[in-house]
Amino acid sequence: MKLAVVIVNWNAVEDTERCMLAVQAWSAARLGGRPTLWVVDNGSQQPGLEDVIDRYPNVHFLRNPINQGYAAANNRGIVSAMESGTDAILLLNNDAVLDEASVASMLATLSSQSRIGVVGPTLWDGNELLAAGGRDIARYSMTHLIPSHPPSELLDVDYVPGTAALVSRRVFETVGLLDEDYFFSGEMADLCCRARRQGFRCVTDPKARALHDLSRSAQVRDTLHVYYIFRNRFLYARKHHPRNKTWHYAVWTLRGAAAAMGAVAKGDVRQARTIGLSVLDGLSGRFGGQNDRVLT
């Protein structure tokens, strides 16, 4: 099975280079061939990217002039990888660590059944289990599935987090690419929902394990992350729960109001404004990238 790895870079060139080096250290023999590596830069303003590009001539670098969002950047890498003839695409965050044995296990799982379309590892921060897959993002506020014990067999999940997700090209050919209206967060839940409706299974491989250092993205978690997490619940509900859309809209409006009041109580007026903006945009259908408005 021919594998391609897609990594998105946005002002985190050191993390991206570390991730690239880890991928290039994987054994071609164990994976059935050396993976092709696609790095999509999303309009970074950080110095050092040109030096990295020069140091790795075997890596396919794609550059967007502006930040087009996580979904759009991945889509560009996915399309390029598929045009090169790949059978499976591993979407890998540049702040995640996935070892060769885990990748080999995920590939074996993906090829074991034609119905399996998306495979993910368990996600860890040190010894803390962060997720063994995800749950419906319109129905649950805590969408990461965290069992009391790590799974011991394949686990069917609503979605595989985009931190590390191995996707068969058949999924993209059947249901299309990531929905760019999400911009950031929720696009993998959306893709997996569409895939499951077409008969694909989305599973967590218990033999695969990825480390995800949340501290590396802490600087945007109180603003951009919060905004898109709230707003995109409305988009997901609109698309996948149209009959119950009003109910879900009411629930997420109330949850947003409660979260905003909690932020005010803590003296974090900026976060309260961010949450309020996310709810208003979700209700009005204002989707896509809104970074400038959120950060103003």
Beta strands, then each sheet from edge to edge (+ up, - down):
strand 1: 3-9
strand 2: 36-42
strand 3: 60-64
strand 4: 88-92
strand 5: 96-98
strand 6: 116-125
strand 7: 128-131
strand 8: 155-156
strand 9: 164-168
strand 10: 201-212
sheet 1: 3+ 2+ 1+ 4+ 9- 6+ 7-
sheet 2: 3+ 2+ 1+ 4+ 9- 6+ 10+ 5-
sheet 3: 3+ 2+ 1+ 4+ 9- 6+ 10+ 8-
end
